[in-house]
Amino acid sequence: MLNLPNILTLARIFIIPIVVTTFFFDSPAMRWTACAFFTLAGITDFFDGYLARRAKQVSRLGRFLDPIADKLLVASVLLMLVAFHRLTPSSYLPALVILLREILVSGLREFLAELRVGLPVTKLAKYKTTAQMIALGFLIVGDDGPLWIPARVIGEYGLWAAAIVTLITGYDYLKSGLAHMAQDPPP
C-alpha cells in the first residue's frame, strides 16, 4: 500500500531522469533547474523518513525503496558529473569511493537479509548522505553559480569530506556484517 512517505520516496526516483536529462542541455538555466530538482529530491529524502516515523507509517516497501532511491540519485549524479567533465580528475577518487561504498553496503544488506539480520542506518551515515547531497548540489551548479561563490570548489571539497565519512561508515557496516558472516550457518 502506498502512503505519503512511500510516494515521496518514489518521487525521488522519478526525479532522477529529469536531473540526468538536464546534463544534455548544458546551460546556466539547466544547471540551476537540475539543482532545483536535485534539492527537491533531497528534501523528499528527509521528509519521507520523518513522516513515516511520525505517522507510524514505516513500511517494508519504504524500508526497501528509501536506501535504493538515495543510492540511485547519488550514483546517477556522480556518473553524469564525471561523464560531462564537471569534476576535476582529482575528484574522481572520492566519487569512486562513494560509488563503491554504496555497492558494498547494498550487497551487505542483501546478504544479511538472507540471515534475517538488519543493518540499520547510523546517524553518521545520515550525516554522510547530507554531506553528499550538499556537495553534489554545488557541483551540479558548478561554475554557473554566483561569481562570489566558488561552487565547484566548495562541491569538490565537500565531495572529499563526504568520501572520508563514507569510508568510515562503510568500514563500520562491513565490520558489523563480517561478524555475522563469521558465525556458523544454521544446519
Helices and strands as residue ranges (DSSP letters): H 4-22, H 28-54, H 60-83, G 89-91, H 92-114, H 123-141, G 142-144, H 151-181
